[in-house]
Amino acid sequence: MKSRREFLKDSLLTSAGITLSAMGLPASSYARIMGANDRVNVGLVGFSDRARQTLLPCFFSNHKELNFDMIAVSDIWSRRREEGKAFLQQKAGHEIKACVNNDELYKMKDLDAVMVATADFQHAYHTIEAVGNKMDVYCEKPFAETMDDARKALKAVKDSGKIFQVGTQRRSGDSYHAANNFIKEGKFGPITMVEMTWNVNQPGRWRRPALVKEIRQEDTDWTRFLAGRPKDNWDPRKYLEYRLFWPYSSGIFGQWMTHQIDTVHWFTGLQHPRSAVANGGIYMWKDGRVNADTITAVFDYGPQNDPTSGFQVSYSSRFSNSSGGTKEMYYSNGGTIDIDKNKITPAGGLTEREAQEMGLHANLLPEMTLATNETKIATSANMGGDPLTNAHVRNWMQCVRDRKPANAPIEAAYSHSIALIMANAAYRTGLKATFDEKTQEVMVGGKPFIM
């Protein structure tokens, strides 16, 4: 693979009258040489299903226009590494370097940025590695499953000055931007309640039984996979079905709740809940998992210095029945924002007559569409290159070009991590979780929650 310096040299040779054909290079090389010094070279960290099915299609739908290229893939499992190389070579139309680990990846002098699509608990760890090697980063969510990981990664990214985007793609959706603006402009009135659900009936979600039978420990690097987690014996299920097992994932909270709770932080400017309680269990899929298949969390949000004001957020999710689907409902005394239906309505709000009888001011909401381009959320395991993620990946690419903050910066990643850790701590201990601003620790029973 040519280095950026070599590409520039070839361009100079061509301008000096030395043609590509005279050098024995095919005409297709022109495409890679033109503008090579301005090209952003990207490496993929983890050839996961998410990367293959969604992130890469989004990347390749924008890479030519924005002059990005994918030049390498790093994966510690030999099978995924070779599959990633073959997939990327077909998409990119040129040779791809397959790296056995990130140490090898970051030896590449031409690398500018990475997309991280590894296991949930590895995201913060791999972000620290990446910015420490002067990479801009697009990182899948959840960002961090422990406060120690979250704090270290927050500091690493802020100290690096690199462009960072976390994969909470609602922040790049038109409906969500419209809702954010409507609330921020004071038109909605004070939020009194938020209801969020994410219901599916997908027995195979997060299961990889065929691959579990095929993977061998000698074909991967189990020690590197643990990425700072406590020493553990080789377990192919924890490697491939990590979302079912704590401390490798908080499951539903990390995978799904982070998307929806992130909008609460965005719309209100609040950085985290004041408290969280949670309950749930494994009620349907008794397949050896330790993370719940059905769960509910209730949060209290509001100013830290004013406990008399605020609102409640309820989040519930189940694997066993899809009735109700996904729901994101914001309520005020004047009406409702239904983001799933792309609507603002006066539904449930106080009427003008009721307000007059009580001597109150009625904040009557109009019935209106949030955004012309409606935001639809996909709940299938294979989302494809969906419009929301495509817009989010493109935003990151454009921000890498412009050196401007992305839609979901490191502060957003840190905030959703606090909320998910609070919910996870409440569920696993049965206690109310709070957050200590001074120590930046999630607290349960007067002690920090540590795995």
C-alpha positions as CSV (number, residue, x, y, z in Angstrom):
1,M,0.0,0.0,0.0
2,K,1.3,3.4,-0.9
3,S,1.9,6.0,1.8
4,R,0.4,9.5,1.4
5,R,3.9,10.7,0.7
6,E,4.3,8.2,-2.1
7,F,1.0,9.2,-3.6
8,L,2.2,12.9,-3.6
9,K,5.4,11.8,-5.2
10,D,3.5,10.0,-8.0
11,S,1.4,13.1,-8.6
12,L,4.5,15.2,-8.9
13,L,6.0,12.7,-11.4
14,T,2.8,12.9,-13.5
15,S,2.8,16.6,-13.5
16,A,6.4,16.5,-14.7
17,G,5.4,14.5,-17.7
18,I,5.9,10.9,-16.4
19,T,2.6,9.1,-17.1
20,L,1.1,6.3,-15.1
21,S,1.2,3.9,-18.0
22,A,4.9,4.6,-18.4
23,M,5.4,3.6,-14.8
24,G,3.4,0.4,-15.3
25,L,0.4,1.5,-13.2
26,P,-3.3,1.0,-14.3
27,A,-5.5,3.9,-15.2
28,S,-7.6,3.3,-12.0
29,S,-4.7,4.6,-10.0
30,Y,-5.6,8.1,-11.1
31,A,-8.6,8.1,-8.8
32,R,-6.5,7.5,-5.7
33,I,-3.7,9.8,-6.7
34,M,-5.8,12.9,-7.4
35,G,-6.2,14.8,-4.2
36,A,-4.3,12.2,-2.2
37,N,-2.7,14.8,0.1
38,D,-6.1,16.1,1.1
39,R,-7.7,12.7,1.5
40,V,-8.7,11.5,5.0
41,N,-7.6,7.9,5.5
42,V,-9.7,5.9,7.9
43,G,-9.2,2.5,9.6
44,L,-12.0,0.3,11.0
45,V,-11.5,-1.0,14.5
46,G,-13.7,-4.1,14.7
47,F,-15.4,-5.8,11.7
48,S,-18.6,-6.3,13.6
49,D,-22.1,-6.9,12.3
50,R,-22.9,-3.2,13.0
51,A,-19.9,-2.1,11.0
52,R,-20.6,-4.3,8.0
53,Q,-24.4,-3.8,7.9
54,T,-24.7,-0.1,8.8
55,L,-21.6,2.0,9.4
56,L,-19.7,1.0,6.3
57,P,-22.6,1.4,3.9
58,C,-23.0,4.9,5.3
59,F,-19.3,5.7,5.0
60,F,-19.1,4.5,1.4
61,S,-22.2,6.5,0.4
62,N,-20.3,9.7,1.4
63,H,-16.6,8.9,1.0
64,K,-16.1,10.0,-2.6
65,E,-17.9,13.4,-2.2
66,L,-16.0,14.2,1.0
67,N,-12.7,12.6,-0.2
68,F,-12.4,9.9,2.5
69,D,-10.9,6.5,2.0
70,M,-10.9,3.3,4.1
71,I,-7.4,1.8,4.1
72,A,-7.3,-0.7,7.0
73,V,-9.2,-3.0,9.3
74,S,-8.1,-4.2,12.7
75,D,-9.7,-7.2,14.3
76,I,-8.3,-9.7,16.8
77,W,-10.3,-12.6,15.4
78,S,-8.6,-13.9,12.3
79,R,-11.9,-14.8,10.6
80,R,-13.4,-11.3,11.1
81,R,-10.1,-9.8,10.0
82,E,-10.0,-11.6,6.7
83,E,-13.7,-11.1,6.1
84,G,-13.3,-7.4,6.8
85,K,-10.4,-7.2,4.4
86,A,-12.3,-8.9,1.6
87,F,-15.4,-6.8,2.2
88,L,-13.5,-3.5,2.3
89,Q,-11.5,-4.3,-0.8
90,Q,-14.6,-4.9,-2.7
91,K,-16.2,-1.6,-1.5
92,A,-13.1,0.5,-1.8
93,G,-11.7,-1.0,-5.0
94,H,-8.1,-1.2,-3.7
95,E,-5.9,-3.2,-1.3
96,I,-6.8,-3.1,2.4
97,K,-4.3,-3.7,5.2
98,A,-5.6,-6.3,7.7
99,C,-4.1,-5.6,11.2
100,V,-3.9,-8.3,13.9
101,N,-4.5,-5.6,16.6
102,N,-4.6,-1.9,17.1
103,D,-0.9,-1.7,17.9
104,E,-0.2,-2.7,14.3
105,L,-3.0,-0.4,13.0
106,Y,-1.5,2.7,14.6
107,K,1.9,2.1,13.1
108,M,0.4,3.1,9.7
109,K,1.8,6.6,9.1
110,D,-1.0,7.6,6.6
111,L,-3.9,6.9,9.0
112,D,-6.0,10.0,10.0
113,A,-9.1,8.6,11.7
114,V,-10.8,5.5,12.9
115,M,-14.4,4.1,13.2
116,V,-14.8,2.0,16.4
117,A,-17.4,-0.8,16.2
118,T,-16.2,-3.2,18.9
119,A,-17.8,-4.7,22.0
120,D,-19.8,-2.3,24.3
121,F,-17.3,-2.3,27.1
122,Q,-14.4,-1.7,24.8
123,H,-15.6,1.6,23.3
124,A,-14.0,4.0,25.8
125,Y,-10.8,1.9,25.9
126,H,-10.4,2.0,22.1
127,T,-11.3,5.7,22.0
128,I,-8.4,6.4,24.4
129,E,-6.1,4.3,22.2
130,A,-7.2,6.2,19.1
131,V,-6.9,9.8,20.3
132,G,-3.6,8.9,22.0
133,N,-2.4,8.0,18.5
134,K,-3.8,11.3,17.1
135,M,-6.8,9.9,15.4
136,D,-10.2,11.5,14.9
137,V,-12.9,9.0,16.1
138,Y,-16.3,7.9,15.3
139,C,-17.3,5.5,18.1
140,E,-20.3,3.4,18.5
141,K,-22.4,3.7,21.6
142,P,-22.7,3.0,24.5
143,F,-19.6,5.1,25.2
144,A,-18.7,3.7,28.6
145,E,-20.1,1.1,31.1
146,T,-18.1,2.2,34.1
147,M,-17.3,5.7,35.4
148,D,-13.6,5.0,35.5
149,D,-13.7,4.3,31.8
150,A,-15.9,7.3,31.1
151,R,-13.7,9.7,33.0
152,K,-10.5,8.5,31.4
153,A,-11.9,8.7,27.9
154,L,-13.5,12.1,28.5
155,K,-10.1,13.5,29.5
156,A,-8.2,11.8,26.7
157,V,-10.5,13.1,24.0
158,K,-10.6,16.7,25.4
159,D,-6.8,16.8,25.9
160,S,-6.3,15.5,22.3
161,G,-8.4,18.2,20.6
162,K,-9.4,15.5,18.0
163,I,-12.9,15.3,16.4
164,F,-15.1,12.8,18.2
165,Q,-18.6,11.6,17.4
166,V,-20.5,9.0,19.4
167,G,-23.1,6.9,17.6
168,T,-26.3,8.3,19.1
169,Q,-27.6,9.1,15.7
170,R,-30.8,10.8,16.8
171,R,-28.7,14.0,17.1
172,S,-28.5,14.1,13.3
173,G,-32.3,13.6,12.7
174,D,-34.5,16.4,11.4
175,S,-37.4,15.5,13.8
176,Y,-35.1,15.5,16.8
177,H,-33.6,18.9,15.8
178,A,-37.1,20.3,15.4
179,A,-38.1,19.0,18.8
180,N,-35.0,20.4,20.4
181,N,-35.5,23.8,18.9
182,F,-39.2,23.9,19.9
183,I,-38.4,23.0,23.5
184,K,-35.3,25.3,23.7
185,E,-37.4,28.3,22.4
186,G,-39.8,27.9,25.3
187,K,-42.8,27.0,23.1
188,F,-43.4,23.7,24.8
189,G,-43.3,24.9,28.3
190,P,-41.7,23.0,31.2
191,I,-41.3,19.3,30.7
192,T,-43.3,17.3,33.2
193,M,-42.8,13.8,32.1
194,V,-41.0,11.7,29.4
195,E,-42.1,8.2,28.5
196,M,-39.8,6.0,26.5
197,T,-40.2,2.4,25.4
198,W,-38.3,0.0,23.1
199,N,-40.1,-3.3,22.6
200,V,-39.2,-6.1,20.3
201,N,-40.0,-9.9,20.0
202,Q,-36.7,-11.1,18.7
203,P,-35.5,-14.5,20.2
204,G,-32.2,-14.3,18.3
205,R,-31.3,-10.8,19.2
206,W,-27.7,-10.6,20.4
207,R,-27.4,-14.4,19.9
208,R,-24.7,-15.9,17.7
209,P,-25.0,-19.7,18.2
210,A,-23.4,-20.8,14.9
211,L,-20.4,-18.6,15.4
212,V,-20.1,-19.7,19.0
213,K,-19.6,-23.2,17.8
214,E,-17.0,-22.2,15.2
215,I,-14.7,-19.8,17.0
216,R,-11.5,-21.1,18.5
217,Q,-9.5,-19.4,21.2
218,E,-6.3,-19.9,19.2
219,D,-7.7,-17.8,16.4
220,T,-8.2,-14.7,18.5
221,D,-6.7,-12.8,21.4
222,W,-8.8,-13.3,24.5
223,T,-6.5,-11.3,26.8
224,R,-6.7,-8.3,24.5
225,F,-10.4,-8.8,24.2
226,L,-10.8,-8.3,27.9
227,A,-9.5,-4.7,27.5
228,G,-9.1,-4.0,31.2
229,R,-12.0,-6.2,32.5
230,P,-11.1,-8.6,35.3
231,K,-9.3,-11.8,34.3
232,D,-11.7,-14.4,33.0
233,N,-11.5,-17.8,31.4
234,W,-12.1,-18.1,27.7
235,D,-15.8,-18.1,26.8
236,P,-16.9,-17.9,23.2
237,R,-20.4,-16.7,24.3
238,K,-18.9,-13.8,26.2
239,Y,-16.8,-13.0,23.2
240,L,-19.6,-13.2,20.6
241,E,-22.7,-12.6,22.6
242,Y,-21.2,-10.1,25.0
243,R,-24.4,-8.0,25.2
244,L,-26.0,-10.8,27.2
245,F,-23.3,-10.8,29.9
246,W,-22.3,-8.2,32.6
247,P,-19.6,-6.8,32.9
248,Y,-19.1,-6.9,29.1
249,S,-22.4,-5.0,28.6
250,S,-25.2,-3.6,30.6
251,G,-27.5,-5.0,27.9
252,I,-30.7,-3.1,27.2
253,F,-29.5,0.0,29.1
254,G,-26.4,0.4,27.1
255,Q,-27.7,-0.8,23.7
256,W,-31.1,0.9,23.5
257,M,-31.7,3.3,26.4
258,T,-28.6,5.4,25.6
259,H,-30.2,6.5,22.3
260,Q,-33.4,7.7,24.0
261,I,-32.0,9.1,27.2
262,D,-29.5,11.1,25.2
263,T,-32.3,13.2,23.7
264,V,-33.4,14.2,27.3
265,H,-29.9,15.6,27.9
266,W,-29.9,17.3,24.5
267,F,-33.3,18.9,24.7
268,T,-33.0,20.1,28.3
269,G,-29.3,20.8,28.7
270,L,-29.2,18.6,31.8
271,Q,-26.1,16.5,32.0
272,H,-27.5,13.5,33.9
273,P,-30.3,12.3,36.2
274,R,-30.6,13.3,39.8
275,S,-31.5,9.7,40.7
276,A,-32.5,6.4,39.2
277,V,-34.4,3.2,40.3
278,A,-34.8,0.1,38.2
279,N,-36.3,-3.4,38.2
280,G,-36.4,-6.3,35.7
281,G,-35.3,-9.8,35.1
282,I,-34.9,-12.7,32.7
283,Y,-38.6,-13.6,32.2
284,M,-38.6,-15.2,28.8
285,W,-35.2,-16.1,27.3
286,K,-33.6,-18.5,29.8
287,D,-30.6,-19.3,27.6
288,G,-27.8,-18.6,30.1
289,R,-27.7,-14.8,29.8
290,V,-27.2,-12.7,32.9
291,N,-28.6,-9.4,31.5
292,A,-32.3,-8.8,31.7
293,D,-34.7,-9.5,28.8
294,T,-37.3,-7.2,30.4
295,I,-36.5,-4.0,32.3
296,T,-37.8,-0.7,33.5
297,A,-36.0,2.3,34.9
298,V,-37.4,5.5,36.4
299,F,-35.3,8.7,36.6
300,D,-35.7,12.0,38.3
301,Y,-34.3,14.9,36.3
302,G,-33.9,18.6,37.2
303,P,-31.5,21.3,38.4
304,Q,-29.2,20.0,41.1
305,N,-29.7,23.2,43.2
306,D,-33.5,23.1,43.0
307,P,-35.2,19.8,44.0
308,T,-38.6,21.4,43.8
309,S,-38.5,21.6,40.0
310,G,-37.9,18.9,37.4
311,F,-39.6,16.0,35.8
312,Q,-39.7,12.2,35.6
313,V,-38.4,9.9,32.8
314,S,-39.6,6.4,32.6
315,Y,-37.9,3.9,30.3
316,S,-39.1,0.3,29.7
317,S,-38.0,-2.4,27.3
318,R,-38.8,-6.0,26.6
319,F,-37.6,-8.8,24.2
320,S,-40.7,-11.0,24.4
321,N,-43.5,-8.9,22.8
322,S,-43.2,-6.1,20.3
323,S,-46.5,-4.4,21.1
324,G,-46.0,-0.7,21.5
325,G,-42.8,-0.7,19.5
326,T,-40.6,2.3,20.2
327,K,-42.0,5.4,21.8
328,E,-40.6,8.8,22.7
329,M,-43.2,11.0,24.3
330,Y,-42.5,14.4,25.9
331,Y,-45.3,15.9,28.0
332,S,-45.9,19.4,29.3
333,N,-49.0,21.0,30.8
334,G,-49.8,22.3,27.3
335,G,-49.6,19.1,25.3
336,T,-47.4,16.4,23.8
337,I,-44.4,15.9,21.5
338,D,-44.6,12.5,19.9
339,I,-41.3,12.1,18.1
340,D,-42.2,8.6,16.8
341,K,-45.2,10.1,15.0
342,N,-43.3,13.4,14.1
343,K,-46.1,15.4,15.8
344,I,-46.7,18.2,18.3
345,T,-50.2,18.2,19.6
346,P,-52.3,19.7,22.4
347,A,-53.2,16.1,23.5
348,G,-53.6,15.9,27.3
349,G,-52.9,19.6,27.7
350,L,-54.8,22.0,29.9
351,T,-57.6,23.7,27.9
352,E,-58.1,27.4,27.9
353,R,-61.4,27.1,29.8
354,E,-59.8,24.8,32.4
355,A,-57.0,27.3,32.9
356,Q,-59.4,30.2,33.2
357,E,-61.4,28.4,35.9
358,M,-58.2,27.8,37.9
359,G,-56.9,31.3,37.3
360,L,-53.9,30.0,35.4
361,H,-52.2,30.8,32.1
362,A,-52.8,28.1,29.5
363,N,-49.9,27.2,27.2
364,L,-52.1,25.9,24.4
365,L,-49.9,24.0,21.9
366,P,-50.8,23.9,18.1
367,E,-51.2,20.7,16.2
368,M,-48.2,20.6,13.9
369,T,-45.6,18.4,12.2
370,L,-42.2,18.4,13.7
371,A,-40.2,18.2,10.5
372,T,-40.7,17.8,6.8
373,N,-38.3,15.0,6.7
374,E,-39.7,12.6,9.2
375,T,-37.3,10.7,11.4
376,K,-38.1,6.9,11.6
377,I,-36.3,4.7,14.0
378,A,-35.3,1.2,12.9
379,T,-35.6,-1.6,15.5
380,S,-34.4,-4.5,13.4
381,A,-31.0,-6.1,14.1
382,N,-29.8,-5.3,10.6
383,M,-30.7,-1.6,10.1
384,G,-28.8,-1.3,6.8
385,G,-27.5,2.2,5.9
386,D,-30.5,3.9,7.5
387,P,-31.0,7.6,6.9
388,L,-30.4,8.6,10.6
389,T,-27.0,6.8,10.8
390,N,-26.1,8.0,7.3
391,A,-26.7,11.6,8.3
392,H,-24.7,11.0,11.5
393,V,-21.7,9.4,9.8
394,R,-21.7,12.2,7.2
395,N,-21.8,14.8,9.9
396,W,-18.7,13.3,11.5
397,M,-16.9,13.2,8.1
398,Q,-17.8,16.8,7.4
399,C,-16.6,17.8,10.9
400,V,-13.3,16.0,10.4
401,R,-13.0,18.1,7.2
402,D,-14.1,21.4,8.8
403,R,-12.5,20.8,12.3
404,K,-15.8,21.7,14.0
405,P,-17.5,19.9,16.8
406,A,-19.7,17.0,15.7
407,N,-23.4,16.6,16.5
408,A,-22.8,14.1,19.3
409,P,-19.5,15.2,20.9
410,I,-17.6,13.7,23.8
411,E,-19.7,15.6,26.4
412,A,-22.9,13.9,25.1
413,A,-21.1,10.5,25.3
414,Y,-20.1,11.1,28.9
415,S,-23.6,12.2,29.8
416,H,-25.4,9.1,28.4
417,S,-22.8,7.0,30.1
418,I,-23.7,8.4,33.5
419,A,-27.4,7.7,32.9
420,L,-26.8,4.1,31.8
421,I,-24.4,3.4,34.7
422,M,-26.9,4.8,37.2
423,A,-29.7,2.6,35.7
424,N,-27.4,-0.4,35.7
425,A,-26.3,0.2,39.3
426,A,-29.9,0.6,40.5
427,Y,-30.9,-2.6,38.7
428,R,-28.0,-4.7,40.0
429,T,-28.1,-3.5,43.6
430,G,-31.8,-2.9,44.0
431,L,-31.0,0.5,45.5
432,K,-31.6,4.1,44.3
433,A,-28.6,5.4,42.4
434,T,-27.4,9.0,42.5
435,F,-24.5,10.9,41.1
436,D,-21.7,12.7,43.1
437,E,-20.7,15.8,41.2
438,K,-17.5,16.2,43.1
439,T,-16.1,12.7,42.6
440,Q,-17.9,12.1,39.3
441,E,-19.0,8.7,40.7
442,V,-22.4,6.9,40.5
443,M,-23.4,6.2,44.1
444,V,-25.5,3.4,45.6
445,G,-25.9,2.7,49.3
446,G,-23.4,5.4,50.0
447,K,-20.6,3.8,47.9
448,P,-19.4,4.2,44.4
449,F,-20.8,1.5,42.0
450,I,-17.7,-0.4,40.7
451,M,-18.8,-3.3,38.4
